Amino acid sequence: MDDYIYGIIKENGVNSLRKVSYPIKELFPISDYELCKSHEYATSFYSAYCDSLCSIDIKQLASNENARNIRKAAVCFEHSTKKFEERYGDRIVAMSHRRGGWYGINWKFNDDISFNINTNFRFGSCSYFYAIFMYKDIILAPYSFYIKYKNSTFASVTRCTYQYYLEYKSWDSVMTDCLNFYDAIVKKNYNYVFTWLDKQLNEMVSGLERLIDRSSAGFWDESINKSHASGFATISGDDFWLVKSKKIAYSLDFIRNISSLPAVIDTGLYAKRILLLCKKFQPKLIVKIEEVSKLYDIQLNQLSELKESGNYPLYDKLYKKYYYERRFYKSDFKIIYFILLIKRISPTLSWKERRIGFAKFKKQKKDISNLESEMKRTKYLLDQLKEDNNNINNYFENVEV
């Protein structure tokens, strides 16, 4: 059973807030009627489809002791929540919950400071528990995550300020973080807030600047998820080029967002650094595009030569004609007909010569398949790099720098 209902309440002063907790007490007795009712109580924060307790009949309750215990916990939680609300009334500014499924709350601490708390305990294929800190309608984003996580994007970075562990006790951390931020603003300790933002921006831009001339770098594999970050991986080669190019080219998306932040952070400096970063990187990107394009042309010629040599043209003709018509795909197309046709065309060949020829053909077919796989990877890399280059071009064409 959870220990407390967590909350933040108004003190005597208008601007004075305080974190409080109210113990969740076990009730005795609880009627079977009350236990059998439906309850908005997530039985798990991360197991799929545990977002609420549906109503059941007494027979179901009697046959499942575990279900009875869970329902007791739900009733005790609901009762303690009501007692918390009765005790503090309209002084309540924020309060914890165990509501399942998608749920959003807006805690407005004053005209300048608010917090959007978004939870999903636990419905569908994913769960989350995160907070968006708002200061004068500006989202305070963890910009450093853009460079720390391999799959992070502008959208994922600006989605939330903090993400919390999928546990009920995380509410205690949420309340503490929100109250600390509020106190920093109210007590005019702006340095607390703006130093954090400035550090986040500097980590992001400095990290991007370091990527330009590097051939490898380490990232967390999972994007923007403090509670499930798993596997720090060093990426190199073309895989690194994909990540590096994407992150640098789309860092331009941050400029408008950064420009909206308070001027005390020197937003113009960070916007200028991103623009210079992209200008410095683009010539290197163009060279890489040319190299990959040449490689693709070479692979294309190699493929053409392979497909035009030996017995492959005959095989290709039979494949196109009979693969679906004769349903060869059901037997993985062992090219029996191909072998028989070769036998008819070259009756003078010995079985040994046919076996050698067939072995060469199998290798040729495998080489073609391997080359086609390589070409798909090359084409994907080329398309992505071109897309990144176009993004940079479009930005500079439409924005005065």
C-alpha positions, 0 to 999 in steps of 0.5 A, a space after each residue: 500500500 502507498 504511504 502518503 497522499 502528497 501535496 503542496 498547499 498555500 501558507 498564510 502568506 499569498 506567495 508562501 507554499 509548503 509541501 505536505 503529506 497525508 498518511 494513507 490509513 488502512 480501513 476496517 471494515 470495508 464492505 464487499 459492496 464497496 470493494 466490488 464497485 469500480 475504482 479509478 485506481 491504477 493497479 500498476 504504473 507500467 504493466 499494460 491495461 491496469 489503468 482502473 478497477 472495473 466493477 465485479 460481483 461478490 462471487 468474483 471477489 470471494 474467489 480471488 484474495 489478491 483482487 480483494 487486497 488490491 481493491 482494499 488498497 484502492 478504497 483506502 487511497 480514495 478515502 485518504 484523498 478525500 480526507 486530504 481534500 477536507 483537511 486543506 480545502 481551497 488551500 491545495 495547489 497540487 496533489 498526487 493521484 493514482 488515476 490510470 490511463 492518460 491524464 493531464 493536470 495544470 498546477 498554476 502556482 501564480 500568474 507566471 509559474 505553472 506546471 503541466 503534469 502528464 501521466 499514463 498509469 498504465 494504459 496501452 503500449 507505453 507508460 509515462 510520468 513527466 512534468 512541463 515547467 512553464 515560466 511566463 508561458 515559456 517551456 523550460 526544456 532539457 536542451 542537453 538531452 538533444 546531444 545525450 540521446 541518440 534518437 532525441 529530436 526537437 519535439 522530444 526535447 521540448 516535450 517536457 522538463 523532467 521525466 520521472 520514475 514510474 512509481 507512486 513515490 515519484 510524486 514526492 520528487 515532483 512536488 519537491 522540484 516544482 516547489 524549489 522552482 517556484 521558491 527560486 522565482 518568488 524569492 527572486 533567486 533567478 540565478 537558480 532558473 536561468 543558470 540551469 537553462 544556460 547550462 542546458 543550452 551550452 551543453 547542447 550547442 557545445 556538444 553539437 560543435 564537438 560532433 563536426 570533426 569527430 568520427 565517432 561519439 557515445 550516446 544513450 540509445 533510448 530517447 528522453 527517458 530518465 527512468 529507462 535509459 539503457 545502454 550507452 553506445 559508441 557509434 562510428 562510421 556511416 551510422 555516426 554520420 546519420 546521427 551527426 548529420 541529423 542532429 546538426 541539420 535539425 538543430 536549426 529547429 531550436 532557434 525560434 524556441 531559444 529566441 523566445 527565452 528571457 534575454 538574460 540567457 543571451 539567447 542571441 549568442 546560442 542562435 548565432 552559434 547554431 547558425 555558424 555550426 550549420 554553415 561550417 558543417 554543410 561543406 563537409 556534408 556535401 563532400 560526404 554526399 558526393 562520396 556516398 553518391 559515387 559509391 552508389 553509382 559504383 554499386 549500381 554498375 557492379 550489380 548491372 554487370 553481375 546480372 548480365 553475366 553467366 546464366 543469370 539473365 536466363 534465371 531472371 527470365 524464368 523467375 519473372 515468368 514462373 515465380 508467381 505463376 507456378 507458385 515457386 515461392 511456396 517451395 522457396 524456388 529451388 530453380 529445378 526448372 532452371 537446372 532442367 532447362 540448362 540440361 536441355 540447352 547444353 546436353 553435352 555438359 557432364 554432371 560434374 560440369 553442371 554441378 560446378 556451373 550450378 555452384 558458380 551460379 548460386 554464388 553469383 546469386 548470393 553476391 547479387 543479393 548481398 550487393 542489393 542489401 548493401 545498395 539499400 543501406 547506401 541509398 538510405 544513407 544518401 537520401 538521409 544526408 540529402 534531406 539534411 542538406 536540404 533542411 539547411 538550405 531551406 532554412 537559410 533561403 527563408 530566414 535572414 541571417 
